Amino acid sequence: MISTAHVGVGIYGVEGIQAVNASDYSISQFKYLQILLLKHGRYNYQRTSTMISFIFYKSILNSFTMFWFICFCGISGQKIYTEVSIQFYDIAFTSAPILFYASYDKDVDVDDVLKHPTLYTSGIKNENFTIRKFWGWILDAIVESVLCSILPIYFMTNYSYKTGTISSYMETSSVCCTAIIVTVNLKMLTFQREWYSVSIIFLLLGQLWWFILASVANMDTTIDYEFYGVWIEVINSGTFWLCVLLIITILGIKNLIYSSFKRLYFPDQIAILQEISASKASGVGGGGEGQRMDNSSTQNHYETVPNPYKVIPKANTTATTHSHDDAVVSHDGDGAMHSSMDDNA
């Protein structure tokens, strides 16, 4: 049974370790199965689904910019990028941020996942890696590639203030590649929730590596003869920075509008829990009242009905007696209510 399952989980027991040897994961006690499924299993599914879609997205974005450029050069097959940008695009410029996301990001807090196990059903139903979502990423990449390729072509035409002409297509290539690298890395802002200092460093290193390697290729004709001397000249032009900034701004506004519209009008359970967690952390309500907000008031939509027959240990009950005939009302950790008559009655 463990061998034929998609993921086999074995438990150490007095029966032996045969099940453990045949499993993919092993736990020492059955109670750890909740953490394994709801925390690690769900987080890995969320991260992996997004990572696969994002890798296709950034590859399509890079490839389709070359496709649109071919339409402007007589379908000659001429590539727009320097060889440095092609070889290091996936290795150095855009790989680290998404790999760090796939290892450490959490869309909702661990406590919320354990309190609301219905979040796990998204993995059972495969809701995060559907054909619709996958092709949504692909369509987004195609739309963004149009702007990242065509806008630099028109911006860099006759950009030189010295000659009034463009020396080669590599000026357009420099703008296009810079805009794509920045766009892909900033795309992480639309779905990544946990931000650490290391993730910010990785995000900046992608842009830094491109500037360093482009400067090196610019100084040596053996690396790329057509790119020689182009990079230093183009980064000293205001047209270059204006075009890159314009592309980033337009695509950033597009992503912001889409994310805001989705959260406002089509929120899912994850978005609601994120808003609740953010409001608690920011102390909405003034005077720290958000920090002291009763959990039951924010979880009524998701909490299951507590067990009315649960027995509360005497040491954990909290009794409040108002009068000689009042009943003592106690609350346990799950929100269940129990009453008993005062001993003095």
C-alpha positions as CSV (number, residue, x, y, z in Angstrom):
1,M,0.0,0.0,0.0
2,I,2.8,2.4,0.8
3,S,4.7,1.5,-2.3
4,T,1.7,2.2,-4.6
5,A,0.8,5.5,-3.0
6,H,1.8,8.8,-4.5
7,V,3.7,9.7,-1.2
8,G,4.2,7.0,1.4
9,V,4.4,7.8,5.1
10,G,5.6,5.2,7.5
11,I,5.4,5.3,11.3
12,Y,7.9,3.8,13.7
13,G,6.2,1.2,15.9
14,V,6.6,-2.0,17.8
15,E,5.7,-4.0,14.7
16,G,9.1,-3.1,13.1
17,I,10.5,-0.8,10.5
18,Q,9.2,-2.5,7.4
19,A,6.8,0.3,6.7
20,V,9.4,2.9,7.3
21,N,11.8,1.3,4.9
22,A,9.2,1.3,2.1
23,S,8.0,4.8,2.7
24,D,9.1,8.2,1.4
25,Y,8.7,9.9,4.8
26,S,8.7,8.5,8.3
27,I,7.4,9.9,11.5
28,S,7.9,8.6,15.1
29,Q,4.3,9.2,16.3
30,F,0.9,9.4,14.6
31,K,0.2,12.9,15.9
32,Y,3.0,14.3,13.7
33,L,1.0,13.4,10.7
34,Q,-1.0,16.6,11.1
35,I,2.2,18.8,10.9
36,L,3.5,16.7,8.0
37,L,0.4,17.2,5.9
38,L,-1.1,20.5,6.9
39,K,2.2,22.4,7.3
40,H,5.0,20.8,5.2
41,G,2.9,19.1,2.6
42,R,0.7,22.1,1.9
43,Y,3.5,24.6,1.9
44,N,5.5,22.5,-0.5
45,Y,2.5,22.1,-2.8
46,Q,1.9,25.9,-2.9
47,R,5.5,26.7,-3.5
48,T,6.2,24.1,-6.1
49,S,3.0,25.0,-8.1
50,T,4.0,28.6,-8.2
51,M,7.6,27.9,-8.9
52,I,6.9,25.8,-12.0
53,S,4.5,28.3,-13.4
54,F,6.9,31.2,-12.7
55,I,9.8,29.3,-14.5
56,F,7.7,28.9,-17.6
57,Y,6.6,32.5,-17.3
58,K,10.1,34.0,-17.3
59,S,11.3,31.6,-20.1
60,I,8.4,32.6,-22.3
61,L,8.9,36.3,-21.6
62,N,12.6,36.0,-22.6
63,S,11.9,33.9,-25.7
64,F,8.9,35.9,-27.1
65,T,10.9,39.2,-27.0
66,M,13.2,37.6,-29.6
67,F,10.2,36.4,-31.6
68,W,8.8,40.0,-31.8
69,F,12.2,41.3,-32.8
70,I,12.3,38.9,-35.7
71,C,9.2,40.5,-37.1
72,F,11.2,43.8,-37.4
73,C,14.2,42.2,-39.2
74,G,12.6,40.4,-42.1
75,I,12.2,37.1,-40.3
76,S,15.9,36.6,-40.7
77,G,16.5,34.7,-37.4
78,Q,18.8,37.3,-36.0
79,K,18.9,37.1,-32.2
80,I,18.4,40.3,-30.3
81,Y,20.4,39.5,-27.2
82,T,24.1,39.3,-26.6
83,E,25.4,35.8,-25.8
84,V,26.1,36.8,-22.2
85,S,22.4,37.6,-21.5
86,I,21.2,34.4,-23.1
87,Q,23.6,32.1,-21.2
88,F,23.2,33.7,-17.8
89,Y,19.6,34.6,-17.8
90,D,18.3,31.5,-16.0
91,I,21.5,30.8,-14.1
92,A,22.5,34.1,-12.5
93,F,19.9,36.8,-13.3
94,T,16.5,35.3,-12.4
95,S,17.1,32.0,-10.6
96,A,17.9,32.9,-6.9
97,P,14.7,34.8,-6.0
98,I,12.3,32.0,-7.1
99,L,14.4,29.2,-5.5
100,F,14.5,31.1,-2.2
101,Y,10.7,31.5,-2.5
102,A,10.3,27.8,-3.1
103,S,12.2,27.0,0.0
104,Y,11.0,29.5,2.7
105,D,7.8,31.3,1.7
106,K,4.6,30.8,3.7
107,D,1.3,32.2,2.2
108,V,-0.4,32.0,5.6
109,D,0.9,31.5,9.1
110,V,1.4,28.0,10.5
111,D,-1.2,28.6,13.2
112,D,-3.8,29.5,10.7
113,V,-3.1,26.4,8.7
114,L,-3.6,24.2,11.7
115,K,-6.8,26.0,12.8
116,H,-8.3,25.8,9.3
117,P,-7.5,22.4,7.9
118,T,-9.9,23.1,5.0
119,L,-6.9,24.9,3.4
120,Y,-5.4,21.5,2.7
121,T,-8.2,20.7,0.2
122,S,-6.6,22.9,-2.4
123,G,-3.9,20.3,-2.7
124,I,-6.3,17.4,-2.9
125,K,-8.3,19.2,-5.6
126,N,-5.1,20.5,-7.3
127,E,-6.5,24.0,-7.4
128,N,-3.1,25.8,-7.6
129,F,-1.7,24.0,-10.7
130,T,-4.6,24.0,-13.1
131,I,-4.6,24.4,-16.8
132,R,-6.3,27.8,-16.5
133,K,-3.7,29.2,-14.0
134,F,-0.8,27.8,-16.1
135,W,-2.0,29.4,-19.3
136,G,-2.7,32.6,-17.4
137,W,1.0,32.8,-16.6
138,I,1.9,32.1,-20.2
139,L,-0.6,34.8,-21.5
140,D,0.8,37.3,-19.0
141,A,4.4,36.6,-20.3
142,I,3.3,37.1,-23.9
143,V,1.6,40.4,-23.2
144,E,4.6,41.7,-21.2
145,S,7.0,40.6,-24.0
146,V,5.2,42.8,-26.5
147,L,5.9,45.9,-24.4
148,C,9.5,44.8,-23.4
149,S,10.5,44.3,-27.1
150,I,8.6,46.9,-29.2
151,L,8.9,49.9,-26.9
152,P,12.7,49.8,-26.8
153,I,12.8,49.5,-30.6
154,Y,11.0,52.8,-31.1
155,F,12.7,54.5,-28.1
156,M,16.2,53.7,-29.2
157,T,15.7,54.8,-32.8
158,N,17.8,57.9,-33.4
159,Y,18.6,58.1,-29.7
160,S,22.2,59.3,-30.0
161,Y,22.6,63.0,-29.4
162,K,25.9,63.0,-31.2
163,T,25.0,61.3,-34.5
164,G,21.2,61.2,-34.4
165,T,21.3,57.5,-35.4
166,I,21.6,54.1,-33.7
167,S,24.9,52.3,-34.2
168,S,23.5,48.8,-33.9
169,Y,20.6,46.7,-32.7
170,M,22.5,46.0,-29.5
171,E,21.3,49.3,-28.0
172,T,17.8,48.0,-28.2
173,S,19.0,44.7,-26.9
174,S,20.5,46.4,-23.8
175,V,17.2,48.1,-22.9
176,C,15.1,45.0,-23.6
177,C,17.3,42.7,-21.5
178,T,17.5,45.1,-18.6
179,A,13.8,45.7,-18.6
180,I,13.1,41.9,-18.6
181,I,15.4,41.1,-15.8
182,V,14.0,43.8,-13.6
183,T,10.4,42.9,-14.5
184,V,10.9,39.2,-13.8
185,N,12.5,39.8,-10.4
186,L,9.9,42.4,-9.4
187,K,7.2,40.0,-10.3
188,M,8.0,38.2,-7.0
189,L,6.3,41.1,-5.2
190,T,2.9,40.0,-6.6
191,F,2.8,36.5,-4.9
192,Q,5.7,36.3,-2.3
193,R,4.5,37.0,1.3
194,E,7.5,36.2,3.5
195,W,10.3,38.6,2.9
196,Y,13.7,38.2,4.6
197,S,16.9,40.2,4.2
198,V,18.4,37.4,2.2
199,S,15.5,37.4,-0.3
200,I,16.0,41.2,-0.8
201,I,19.7,40.6,-1.4
202,F,19.0,37.8,-4.0
203,L,16.5,40.2,-5.7
204,L,19.1,42.9,-6.1
205,L,21.9,40.5,-7.1
206,G,20.0,39.5,-10.2
207,Q,20.2,43.1,-11.5
208,L,23.8,43.6,-10.3
209,W,25.0,40.4,-12.0
210,W,23.6,41.7,-15.3
211,F,25.3,45.0,-15.0
212,I,28.6,43.4,-14.1
213,L,28.6,40.8,-16.9
214,A,27.4,43.3,-19.5
215,S,30.3,45.6,-18.5
216,V,32.7,42.8,-18.9
217,A,31.3,41.8,-22.3
218,N,31.4,45.4,-23.3
219,M,35.2,45.6,-22.9
220,D,36.3,42.4,-24.8
221,T,35.7,41.8,-28.5
222,T,36.3,38.0,-28.1
223,I,33.2,37.6,-26.0
224,D,30.8,39.4,-28.3
225,Y,32.2,41.6,-31.1
226,E,28.9,43.3,-31.8
227,F,28.4,44.2,-28.2
228,Y,31.8,45.8,-27.8
229,G,31.5,49.4,-26.5
230,V,27.7,49.4,-26.7
231,W,26.9,49.0,-23.0
232,I,29.0,51.9,-21.7
233,E,27.6,54.2,-24.3
234,V,23.9,53.2,-23.8
235,I,23.9,53.4,-20.0
236,N,25.2,57.0,-20.2
237,S,22.1,57.9,-22.2
238,G,19.0,59.3,-20.5
239,T,16.8,57.5,-23.1
240,F,18.0,54.2,-21.8
241,W,16.9,54.9,-18.2
242,L,13.7,56.6,-19.3
243,C,12.6,53.6,-21.4
244,V,13.5,51.0,-18.7
245,L,11.6,53.1,-16.1
246,L,8.6,53.4,-18.3
247,I,8.4,49.7,-19.0
248,I,8.7,48.8,-15.3
249,T,6.1,51.4,-14.3
250,I,3.5,50.3,-16.9
251,L,3.9,46.6,-16.0
252,G,4.0,47.3,-12.3
253,I,0.7,49.2,-12.5
254,K,-0.8,46.3,-14.5
255,N,0.2,43.8,-11.8
256,L,-1.1,46.1,-9.0
257,I,-4.5,46.6,-10.7
258,Y,-4.9,42.8,-11.3
259,S,-3.9,41.9,-7.7
260,S,-6.1,44.5,-6.1
261,F,-9.1,43.7,-8.2
262,K,-8.7,40.0,-7.4
263,R,-8.4,40.6,-3.7
264,L,-11.3,43.1,-3.5
265,Y,-13.9,41.3,-5.6
266,F,-12.8,37.6,-5.7
267,P,-11.0,36.9,-2.4
268,D,-10.3,33.4,-1.4
269,Q,-9.8,31.9,2.0
270,I,-6.1,32.5,1.9
271,A,-6.5,36.2,1.0
272,I,-9.0,36.6,3.9
273,L,-6.6,35.0,6.4
274,Q,-3.8,37.2,5.1
275,E,-5.9,40.3,5.7
276,I,-6.8,39.2,9.2
277,S,-3.1,38.4,10.0
278,A,-2.0,41.8,8.6
279,S,-4.6,43.7,10.6
280,K,-3.6,42.0,13.8
281,A,0.1,42.8,13.2
282,S,-0.6,46.4,12.3
283,G,-2.9,46.9,15.4
284,V,-5.8,48.3,13.4
285,G,-8.3,50.0,15.7
286,G,-6.0,52.2,17.6
287,G,-4.6,51.8,21.1
288,G,-3.3,48.3,20.4
289,E,-6.9,47.0,20.3
290,G,-6.1,45.1,17.2
291,Q,-3.4,43.2,19.1
292,R,-5.9,42.2,21.8
293,M,-8.6,41.3,19.3
294,D,-10.5,38.2,20.3
295,N,-9.6,35.3,18.1
296,S,-13.1,33.9,18.2
297,S,-14.5,37.1,16.5
298,T,-12.2,36.7,13.5
299,Q,-12.5,32.9,13.1
300,N,-16.3,32.4,13.3
301,H,-16.4,31.8,9.5
302,Y,-13.9,28.9,9.7
303,E,-14.0,27.4,13.1
304,T,-15.6,24.0,13.5
305,V,-18.2,23.4,16.2
306,P,-16.4,22.6,19.5
307,N,-17.1,19.3,21.3
308,P,-19.7,19.9,24.0
309,Y,-18.7,16.8,25.9
310,K,-15.1,17.6,26.4
311,V,-14.0,17.3,30.0
312,I,-12.0,20.2,31.4
313,P,-9.3,19.5,34.0
314,K,-10.1,21.3,37.2
315,A,-6.7,23.1,37.2
316,N,-7.3,24.6,33.8
317,T,-10.8,26.0,34.5
318,T,-11.5,29.6,35.1
319,A,-14.4,30.2,37.4
320,T,-16.2,33.5,37.9
321,T,-18.9,33.6,40.7
322,H,-21.2,36.5,40.7
323,S,-23.6,35.5,43.4
324,H,-24.5,32.6,45.7
325,D,-26.8,31.0,43.1
326,D,-24.8,31.8,40.0
327,A,-23.4,29.1,37.8
328,V,-19.7,28.9,37.1
329,V,-18.9,29.3,33.4
330,S,-15.6,28.0,32.1
331,H,-14.0,28.2,28.6
332,D,-11.5,25.7,27.3
333,G,-8.9,26.3,24.7
334,D,-11.3,25.3,21.9
335,G,-13.9,27.8,22.9
336,A,-16.3,25.2,24.4
337,M,-18.4,26.4,27.3
338,H,-19.2,24.4,30.4
339,S,-21.2,25.3,33.5
340,S,-21.5,23.9,37.0
341,M,-23.2,25.1,40.2
342,D,-21.1,27.0,42.7
343,D,-19.9,24.8,45.6
344,N,-21.2,27.4,48.1
345,A,-24.8,27.1,46.8
